[in-house]
Amino acid sequence: MTFKFILYFAVTIIVIWTMDTININTLFKKNVNPLQAKIFYFLLGISMIYLVTNFIFDLITSVKIL
């Protein structure tokens, strides 16, 4: 379980770093509530962290590296 926690931490840093390159203003329609855009951006980041971490963990455990 400790390995998965470390993996979550590492993937969180990578996802935040990569999502910083996206210009969020160009992704949404004009006159969109900024709070809605920020909440969507946050949920997108959380889902990316979850999906990438579980993919890497499942890949490692299925290959029997760990």
N, CA, C and O atoms as a GROMACS GRO file, in nm:
protein
  264
    1MET      N    1   0.082  -0.120   0.000
    1MET     CA    2   0.000   0.000   0.000
    1MET      C    3   0.086   0.126   0.000
    1MET      O    4   0.045   0.230  -0.052
    2THR      N    5   0.204   0.118   0.058
    2THR     CA    6   0.294   0.232   0.061
    2THR      C    7   0.340   0.268  -0.080
    2THR      O    8   0.356   0.386  -0.114
    3PHE      N    9   0.362   0.165  -0.162
    3PHE     CA   10   0.405   0.191  -0.300
    3PHE      C   11   0.299   0.269  -0.376
    3PHE      O   12   0.331   0.360  -0.452
    4LYS      N   13   0.174   0.234  -0.356
    4LYS     CA   14   0.066   0.303  -0.426
    4LYS      C   15   0.054   0.447  -0.380
    4LYS      O   16   0.025   0.536  -0.460
    5PHE      N   17   0.076   0.473  -0.252
    5PHE     CA   18   0.075   0.610  -0.201
    5PHE      C   19   0.186   0.693  -0.264
    5PHE      O   20   0.164   0.808  -0.303
    6ILE      N   21   0.305   0.637  -0.273
    6ILE     CA   22   0.417   0.706  -0.336
    6ILE      C   23   0.388   0.730  -0.484
    6ILE      O   24   0.421   0.836  -0.538
    7LEU      N   25   0.326   0.633  -0.547
    7LEU     CA   26   0.289   0.647  -0.688
    7LEU      C   27   0.186   0.758  -0.706
    7LEU      O   28   0.196   0.836  -0.800
    8TYR      N   29   0.087   0.766  -0.618
    8TYR     CA   30  -0.011   0.875  -0.622
    8TYR      C   31   0.058   1.011  -0.609
    8TYR      O   32   0.026   1.105  -0.682
    9PHE      N   33   0.152   1.020  -0.517
    9PHE     CA   34   0.223   1.145  -0.496
    9PHE      C   35   0.303   1.186  -0.621
    9PHE      O   36   0.299   1.302  -0.662
   10ALA      N   37   0.373   1.092  -0.680
   10ALA     CA   38   0.454   1.120  -0.799
   10ALA      C   39   0.366   1.159  -0.917
   10ALA      O   40   0.397   1.253  -0.990
   11VAL      N   41   0.257   1.086  -0.936
   11VAL     CA   42   0.168   1.116  -1.048
   11VAL      C   43   0.098   1.250  -1.028
   11VAL      O   44   0.074   1.322  -1.125
   12THR      N   45   0.067   1.284  -0.905
   12THR     CA   46   0.005   1.414  -0.877
   12THR      C   47   0.097   1.527  -0.920
   12THR      O   48   0.052   1.624  -0.981
   13ILE      N   49   0.223   1.515  -0.888
   13ILE     CA   50   0.319   1.619  -0.928
   13ILE      C   51   0.328   1.628  -1.080
   13ILE      O   52   0.330   1.738  -1.136
   14ILE      N   53   0.332   1.514  -1.146
   14ILE     CA   54   0.343   1.513  -1.293
   14ILE      C   55   0.217   1.570  -1.357
   14ILE      O   56   0.227   1.648  -1.452
   15VAL      N   57   0.100   1.534  -1.308
   15VAL     CA   58  -0.025   1.584  -1.365
   15VAL      C   59  -0.039   1.734  -1.345
   15VAL      O   60  -0.080   1.805  -1.437
   16ILE      N   61  -0.005   1.784  -1.227
   16ILE     CA   62  -0.011   1.928  -1.203
   16ILE      C   63   0.086   2.001  -1.296
   16ILE      O   64   0.053   2.106  -1.351
   17TRP      N   65   0.204   1.945  -1.312
   17TRP     CA   66   0.305   2.006  -1.399
   17TRP      C   67   0.257   2.009  -1.545
   17TRP      O   68   0.276   2.109  -1.614
   18THR      N   69   0.196   1.901  -1.591
   18THR     CA   70   0.152   1.896  -1.730
   18THR      C   71   0.025   1.978  -1.753
   18THR      O   72   0.009   2.038  -1.860
   19MET      N   73  -0.065   1.982  -1.655
   19MET     CA   74  -0.187   2.060  -1.672
   19MET      C   75  -0.159   2.210  -1.667
   19MET      O   76  -0.241   2.291  -1.711
   20ASP      N   77  -0.045   2.248  -1.613
   20ASP     CA   78  -0.007   2.389  -1.608
   20ASP      C   79   0.021   2.444  -1.748
   20ASP      O   80   0.015   2.565  -1.769
   21THR      N   81   0.050   2.357  -1.843
   21THR     CA   82   0.080   2.403  -1.979
   21THR      C   83  -0.046   2.435  -2.059
   21THR      O   84  -0.038   2.498  -2.165
   22ILE      N   85  -0.162   2.393  -2.011
   22ILE     CA   86  -0.287   2.416  -2.083
   22ILE      C   87  -0.339   2.556  -2.052
   22ILE      O   88  -0.346   2.597  -1.937
   23ASN      N   89  -0.375   2.628  -2.157
   23ASN     CA   90  -0.438   2.759  -2.138
   23ASN      C   91  -0.588   2.734  -2.118
   23ASN      O   92  -0.661   2.708  -2.213
   24ILE      N   93  -0.630   2.744  -1.996
   24ILE     CA   94  -0.767   2.709  -1.960
   24ILE      C   95  -0.869   2.805  -2.022
   24ILE      O   96  -0.984   2.768  -2.044
   25ASN      N   97  -0.828   2.928  -2.051
   25ASN     CA   98  -0.921   3.027  -2.106
   25ASN      C   99  -0.967   2.992  -2.246
   25ASN      O  100  -1.077   3.030  -2.286
   26THR      N  101  -0.884   2.922  -2.323
   26THR     CA  102  -0.922   2.890  -2.460
   26THR      C  103  -1.006   2.763  -2.470
   26THR      O  104  -1.060   2.732  -2.576
   27LEU      N  105  -1.018   2.690  -2.361
   27LEU     CA  106  -1.093   2.564  -2.365
   27LEU      C  107  -1.244   2.582  -2.351
   27LEU      O  108  -1.321   2.496  -2.393
   28PHE      N  109  -1.286   2.692  -2.292
   28PHE     CA  110  -1.426   2.708  -2.257
   28PHE      C  111  -1.492   2.816  -2.343
   28PHE      O  112  -1.425   2.900  -2.403
   29LYS      N  113  -1.625   2.812  -2.346
   29LYS     CA  114  -1.702   2.911  -2.420
   29LYS      C  115  -1.686   3.048  -2.356
   29LYS      O  116  -1.640   3.061  -2.242
   30LYS      N  117  -1.725   3.149  -2.432
   30LYS     CA  118  -1.725   3.284  -2.374
   30LYS      C  119  -1.840   3.294  -2.274
   30LYS      O  120  -1.940   3.224  -2.285
   31ASN      N  121  -1.824   3.382  -2.179
   31ASN     CA  122  -1.924   3.409  -2.076
   31ASN      C  123  -1.954   3.289  -1.987
   31ASN      O  124  -2.066   3.274  -1.938
   32VAL      N  125  -1.856   3.204  -1.968
   32VAL     CA  126  -1.872   3.090  -1.876
   32VAL      C  127  -1.835   3.137  -1.736
   32VAL      O  128  -1.741   3.215  -1.718
   33ASN      N  129  -1.908   3.090  -1.639
   33ASN     CA  130  -1.879   3.121  -1.500
   33ASN      C  131  -1.739   3.069  -1.466
   33ASN      O  132  -1.713   2.950  -1.484
   34PRO      N  133  -1.649   3.154  -1.418
   34PRO     CA  134  -1.512   3.109  -1.389
   34PRO      C  135  -1.506   2.998  -1.285
   34PRO      O  136  -1.418   2.913  -1.289
   35LEU      N  137  -1.600   2.998  -1.192
   35LEU     CA  138  -1.602   2.894  -1.090
   35LEU      C  139  -1.631   2.757  -1.153
   35LEU      O  140  -1.571   2.657  -1.114
   36GLN      N  141  -1.722   2.753  -1.251
   36GLN     CA  142  -1.750   2.628  -1.321
   36GLN      C  143  -1.626   2.577  -1.393
   36GLN      O  144  -1.598   2.457  -1.390
   37ALA      N  145  -1.554   2.666  -1.456
   37ALA     CA  146  -1.434   2.626  -1.530
   37ALA      C  147  -1.328   2.573  -1.434
   37ALA      O  148  -1.261   2.475  -1.466
   38LYS      N  149  -1.312   2.636  -1.319
   38LYS     CA  150  -1.212   2.591  -1.222
   38LYS      C  151  -1.249   2.456  -1.162
   38LYS      O  152  -1.162   2.372  -1.140
   39ILE      N  153  -1.377   2.437  -1.135
   39ILE     CA  154  -1.422   2.309  -1.080
   39ILE      C  155  -1.401   2.198  -1.183
   39ILE      O  156  -1.357   2.089  -1.148
   40PHE      N  157  -1.433   2.226  -1.309
   40PHE     CA  158  -1.410   2.127  -1.415
   40PHE      C  159  -1.262   2.093  -1.427
   40PHE      O  160  -1.226   1.976  -1.440
   41TYR      N  161  -1.178   2.194  -1.423
   41TYR     CA  162  -1.033   2.176  -1.433
   41TYR      C  163  -0.982   2.092  -1.316
   41TYR      O  164  -0.897   2.005  -1.335
   42PHE      N  165  -1.032   2.118  -1.196
   42PHE     CA  166  -0.994   2.042  -1.077
   42PHE      C  167  -1.038   1.896  -1.089
   42PHE      O  168  -0.960   1.806  -1.061
   43LEU      N  169  -1.163   1.873  -1.131
   43LEU     CA  170  -1.212   1.736  -1.145
   43LEU      C  171  -1.138   1.661  -1.256
   43LEU      O  172  -1.116   1.540  -1.245
   44LEU      N  173  -1.102   1.731  -1.360
   44LEU     CA  174  -1.023   1.670  -1.466
   44LEU      C  175  -0.887   1.627  -1.414
   44LEU      O  176  -0.839   1.518  -1.447
   45GLY      N  177  -0.825   1.710  -1.333
   45GLY     CA  178  -0.696   1.675  -1.274
   45GLY      C  179  -0.706   1.556  -1.180
   45GLY      O  180  -0.622   1.466  -1.185
   46ILE      N  181  -0.808   1.554  -1.095
   46ILE     CA  182  -0.828   1.442  -1.002
   46ILE      C  183  -0.850   1.312  -1.078
   46ILE      O  184  -0.795   1.208  -1.042
   47SER      N  185  -0.930   1.318  -1.183
   47SER     CA  186  -0.956   1.195  -1.260
   47SER      C  187  -0.832   1.148  -1.334
   47SER      O  188  -0.809   1.028  -1.347
   48MET      N  189  -0.751   1.242  -1.383
   48MET     CA  190  -0.626   1.204  -1.450
   48MET      C  191  -0.532   1.136  -1.351
   48MET      O  192  -0.469   1.036  -1.384
   49ILE      N  193  -0.521   1.191  -1.231
   49ILE     CA  194  -0.434   1.133  -1.128
   49ILE      C  195  -0.479   0.991  -1.096
   49ILE      O  196  -0.396   0.899  -1.088
   50TYR      N  197  -0.609   0.973  -1.078
   50TYR     CA  198  -0.662   0.840  -1.045
   50TYR      C  199  -0.638   0.740  -1.157
   50TYR      O  200  -0.592   0.628  -1.133
   51LEU      N  201  -0.668   0.779  -1.280
   51LEU     CA  202  -0.654   0.687  -1.393
   51LEU      C  203  -0.509   0.650  -1.420
   51LEU      O  204  -0.479   0.533  -1.442
   52VAL      N  205  -0.421   0.746  -1.418
   52VAL     CA  206  -0.280   0.718  -1.448
   52VAL      C  207  -0.217   0.633  -1.338
   52VAL      O  208  -0.143   0.539  -1.367
   53THR      N  209  -0.248   0.665  -1.212
   53THR     CA  210  -0.192   0.588  -1.101
   53THR      C  211  -0.239   0.443  -1.105
   53THR      O  212  -0.158   0.352  -1.090
   54ASN      N  213  -0.368   0.422  -1.126
   54ASN     CA  214  -0.418   0.286  -1.130
   54ASN      C  215  -0.368   0.210  -1.252
   54ASN      O  216  -0.344   0.089  -1.245
   55PHE      N  217  -0.350   0.278  -1.364
   55PHE     CA  218  -0.295   0.212  -1.481
   55PHE      C  219  -0.152   0.165  -1.455
   55PHE      O  220  -0.118   0.050  -1.485
   56ILE      N  221  -0.069   0.253  -1.400
   56ILE     CA  222   0.070   0.215  -1.373
   56ILE      C  223   0.077   0.104  -1.269
   56ILE      O  224   0.154   0.009  -1.285
   57PHE      N  225  -0.003   0.115  -1.163
   57PHE     CA  226  -0.002   0.013  -1.058
   57PHE      C  227  -0.049  -0.122  -1.112
   57PHE      O  228   0.012  -0.224  -1.082
   58ASP      N  229  -0.157  -0.123  -1.191
   58ASP     CA  230  -0.204  -0.248  -1.249
   58ASP      C  231  -0.104  -0.306  -1.348
   58ASP      O  232  -0.088  -0.428  -1.355
   59LEU      N  233  -0.037  -0.223  -1.423
   59LEU     CA  234   0.064  -0.269  -1.517
   59LEU      C  235   0.180  -0.334  -1.442
   59LEU      O  236   0.227  -0.441  -1.481
   60ILE      N  237   0.225  -0.271  -1.337
   60ILE     CA  238   0.337  -0.326  -1.259
   60ILE      C  239   0.298  -0.456  -1.191
   60ILE      O  240   0.376  -0.552  -1.192
   61THR      N  241   0.179  -0.463  -1.133
   61THR     CA  242   0.138  -0.585  -1.064
   61THR      C  243   0.107  -0.700  -1.160
   61THR      O  244   0.125  -0.817  -1.125
   62SER      N  245   0.061  -0.667  -1.280
   62SER     CA  246   0.032  -0.774  -1.375
   62SER      C  247   0.159  -0.831  -1.437
   62SER      O  248   0.162  -0.948  -1.477
   63VAL      N  249   0.262  -0.750  -1.445
   63VAL     CA  250   0.388  -0.797  -1.499
   63VAL      C  251   0.472  -0.864  -1.390
   63VAL      O  252   0.575  -0.925  -1.418
   64LYS      N  253   0.427  -0.854  -1.267
   64LYS     CA  254   0.491  -0.915  -1.150
   64LYS      C  255   0.628  -0.853  -1.120
   64LYS      O  256   0.719  -0.922  -1.074
   65ILE      N  257   0.642  -0.725  -1.146
   65ILE     CA  258   0.766  -0.657  -1.112
   65ILE      C  259   0.771  -0.631  -0.963
   65ILE      O  260   0.878  -0.639  -0.901
   66LEU      N  261   0.657  -0.599  -0.905
   66LEU     CA  262   0.654  -0.565  -0.763
   66LEU      C  263   0.636  -0.688  -0.677
   66LEU      O  264   0.631  -0.678  -0.555
   0.00000   0.00000   0.00000
